[in-house]
Amino acid sequence: MPCLVKDSKGRSPFWYVAYTSSDGKRRKKSTGQTDKAKAWEYYNTKIVVENEIARGRPTEKRLREIINEALMRLGEAKLKSDPTIKQQLDTWVESKRGTVEDSTIAAYKQTRDTFLDFLGSRANRSVRLLTKDDVIEFRNHLRSEGRTAGTVNKLVRLYLKSAFEDAMNEGLIDRNPFSVDALKGTRVKKERFTSEQVVRLVKAAEGTDWEGAILVAYGSGARLQDICNLKWSAIDSENGLLTFEQRKIGKETVVGLHPDVQDWIARHPPSDDPDGYLFPTLATRKASGRNGLSAEFSSIMERAGVSGKLLRERDRKGRSVRSLTFHSFRHGAASAVFNQAALQDVARRVTGHAARGAIGGYIHEDVEMLKAATQLIPRLPKDDS
């Protein structure tokens, strides 16, 4: 017969249940309860649950019913229902709103929808029932559709893993099923624009906002949308600095103005409105899509007779990859200069001070170092055509 006992040495305030197990051994287990009536309720519920399991017919729904009935008798709150896989992913996407760019939210939503379509009716199962085998099956499915290893790894090991990391932190699951090995793929080698190619691009874009945008890209290595959304307030002609926020990482960056950019600015009187866009015809536009910024830049490359190698042919769900795109500016001299740790530290000090007012004389050396770094990027040769 089971009975309730207290620790004979007074080491625990809880009641223990002493009972004979199915193997005939006498055992003692803490109920975690200080109230004797609740301790009995704990033991009786445990016995009912174990009997269900012994009969080989337990379901999660039935076990929850047994435990919730006991909790109600004890005056405690019922167990919360586990979210479904779909609910977990929906919550994850919504939790990211306002913390990342809209384009990133769109990527999260597309990843969620792709995974839910793959799961079908399984998407309505408890989040606890998603297994590593399900994830590997999905990973292999994406690869079979023609997606690159890099894309598959990003969707599975970065995006979806993040969604279920939240579930693990909330105690809903013990292990993250998306902690799977990365697929190996063939790396594609991007090229850099030569100075002669940049001159041809500038010539092809002459008289448009793209002319200035290309020069800024060449002289700073900034990303496409960061450049296209620059405002006149980002230009500090007096000190020869360009200050902008990198949208991808939400970090303010300061670099020296390249001489070719300064020449372009001199030919284009600044707007009376400091919040006016430097390149109004390019601002607020999407980078992707048939009429997006990337496609428009590709047209400029075609007019300039500048083309890179085809590194990867489009394959069903994948996309074609060429060795030269707007992003190639980041692989050029500007990237090598402004990624130096010492210069990043200088940029932080300059930016932090500039945010509080005019550039102070005591950081004059820092400003000169940034400007000198920009000078490492050679001036473009003159177009003699």
Order of alpha helices (4+ residues) and beta strands (2+ residues): beta-beta-beta-alpha-alpha-alpha-alpha-alpha-alpha-alpha-alpha-alpha-alpha-beta-beta-beta-alpha-alpha-beta-beta-alpha-alpha-alpha
